[in-house]
Amino acid sequence: MKIGVIGGGQLGRMLALAGTPLGMDFTFLDPAPDACASPLGTHLLAGYDDSQALRQMAESVDLVTFEFENVPAETVAFLSQFVPVYPAADSLRIARDRWFEKSLFKELGIPTPAFADIQSQADLDAAVAAIGLPAVMKTRTMGYDGKGQKVLRQPEDVQGAFAELGSVPCILEGFVPFTGEVSLVAVRGRDGETRFYPLSHNTHVGGVLNLSVASSTHPLQALAEDYLGRVLEKLDYVGVLAFEFFEIEGGLKANEIAPRVHNSGHWTIEGAECSQFENHLRAVAGLPLGSTAKVGESAMLNFIGSVPATEQVIAIENCHLHDYGKAFKPGRKVGHATLRCQDATTLKARIAEVEALIANA
Amino acid sequence: MKIGVIGGGQLGRMLALAGTPLGMDFTFLDPAPDACASPLGTHLLAGYDDSQALRQMAESVDLVTFEFENVPAETVAFLSQFVPVYPAADSLRIARDRWFEKSLFKELGIPTPAFADIQSQADLDAAVAAIGLPAVMKTRTMGYDGKGQKVLRQPEDVQGAFAELGSVPCILEGFVPFTGEVSLVAVRGRDGETRFYPLSHNTHVGGVLNLSVASSTHPLQALAEDYLGRVLEKLDYVGVLAFEFFEIEGGLKANEIAPRVHNSGHWTIEGAECSQFENHLRAVAGLPLGSTAKVGESAMLNFIGSVPATEQVIAIENCHLHDYGKAFKPGRKVGHATLRCQDATTLKARIAEVEALIANA
């Protein structure tokens, strides 16, 4: 089966590593000449709005999927004329726009911070008056890893904030005094079958995911599955989707969804029976889903900016290196390590070893 | 790190799948345009004796390794002038010639069937008189998967047998009334550190490996490690090497060694902490070796001639498909399934499920 992937970054690369053993071939559309998925398939070097390249991809593959959601709606619509596209256009339309996303949560009865649509500084002033401070202002589209957002703590922060974020459509979100952040990764097949991975507990540094630890029998697993199940059903979603939540006293508040394989699910490569990457491909290809059960106790640590020396990373017992083959650059996700251990105590010790390596790199 | 691989078949393909996450890039030299490793790296489409292509490979990679041992000695010697080559020329020279191989076993005190060098029909007649029948005649080089060999049961089989196998140098081996076949896969680093995987119990059909089951605390593990350790030490070997044994009453007799990753070690992809493919690359690259410990109970079943329908293979619980992306052809190894289960009883049931699928394909 020939799979087209919009985007050729590390998610595309890991999709190809998971799909090749299933007999799949990959074609990536990516405007970056050094797209790191490129060695694992055919690389169409073109923009996401290049209709000739899109046409070429559509004609050479059996289906198209995405490694990121920030592609023009026209791209998805254009491709859909010629070839099956999963997840579908409507799922992408909603997931890539924070206003649509939050409105969906509200419609489905999923608790989420107070939010308001911001089309002008006047809208912002009114929203701040209603929601109060502190609050977080975010661009409706194109934000990721803490980019395209600004925390508003006091009235001075509000002045000119709309212009500061580029005078583009935004939302204002009430601040949630959360005790932790968790995410749930699920996969849903073409036939509606749905499987959930264990919740992972996430730690961010400067808005970028730093550490994900897969949980065991988390007390909020069932609640998270209920919320995510509503979203998947409503969107008639096909593929992997990740739902990020704020953990609050005794419950969850929805933060955002990502209609794709997700950084907080990278631990599943070694830590689950069937990884999020393989399960996404199984789902979009109409194949039976794989088990989302854990294998041992797992965690994932991101390498941001640079990857420590290979020999040091792999010398750590239970440690699996995933070097994305990307040029090092401050703030850039260039790799991760998965730890898979027999028990939680060992896992904790191994996390400390990897953290020490990162600190000394 | 840039790795050159002589051969671009499924072993090269699985090396690339294991090495890409370590940040390695792959170049394969293979005369077959449809070499199945080709989508995962640069494919130099040329013969193994093409000095221009060999030169090109040597200049573009950091080291060269092999996915099979039947390459001309001149190829290895030529490459060695320009780039590090692992395993070294001498290891390949011995492992690819049954006479040198068996002589090494004898020199190292490793029990092996009676054997004799056959350069003519007269040599054969004399050897049969000394060793007796039944016996197995094998070409000294280029034999694999039961090819290049003939079982001699009665005097009529002996007549003209030398010509029948192509009048090339052969050996005659005394028949061993074995109770089973086991293989031991080991990895040895540049610094001499050696690690052994658990013995796997192998079943062949028509000379081709059919099923490998990883053992738990096999009573002959220590003896097999002793024998293989002697070989690795003697050859100052670097990389993965597999040693196939006949299991006899209370002991082992050496059958043959393969100086590369081996079909009977494919279960390690999911079934061991670090696979034979990753460990081979770690060894040849001078990196620390990975753990050879088992993860659960594992087995590997080969798909020969054709791969059953993907949706049927992956619908089996605990089953991981490895489709090599090769054209189907009778007798050809085109894929395998790894099973990784929590206990031996479940493993046995799953093996039966995969076998039923193969039988009904």
Boltz contact constraints between the chains, C-beta under 6 A:
constraints:
  - contact:
      token1: [A, 21]
      token2: [B, 322]
      max_distance: 6.0
  - contact:
      token1: [A, 22]
      token2: [B, 321]
      max_distance: 6.0
  - contact:
      token1: [A, 23]
      token2: [B, 323]
      max_distance: 6.0
  - contact:
      token1: [A, 23]
      token2: [B, 325]
      max_distance: 6.0
  - contact:
      token1: [A, 40]
      token2: [B, 40]
      max_distance: 6.0
  - contact:
      token1: [A, 287]
      token2: [B, 311]
      max_distance: 6.0
  - contact:
      token1: [A, 288]
      token2: [B, 311]
      max_distance: 6.0
  - contact:
      token1: [A, 288]
      token2: [B, 314]
      max_distance: 6.0
  - contact:
      token1: [A, 288]
      token2: [B, 315]
      max_distance: 6.0
  - contact:
      token1: [A, 311]
      token2: [B, 287]
      max_distance: 6.0
  - contact:
      token1: [A, 311]
      token2: [B, 288]
      max_distance: 6.0
  - contact:
      token1: [A, 314]
      token2: [B, 288]
      max_distance: 6.0
  - contact:
      token1: [A, 315]
      token2: [B, 288]
      max_distance: 6.0
  - contact:
      token1: [A, 321]
      token2: [B, 22]
      max_distance: 6.0
  - contact:
      token1: [A, 322]
      token2: [B, 21]
      max_distance: 6.0
  - contact:
      token1: [A, 323]
      token2: [B, 23]
      max_distance: 6.0
  - contact:
      token1: [A, 325]
      token2: [B, 23]
      max_distance: 6.0
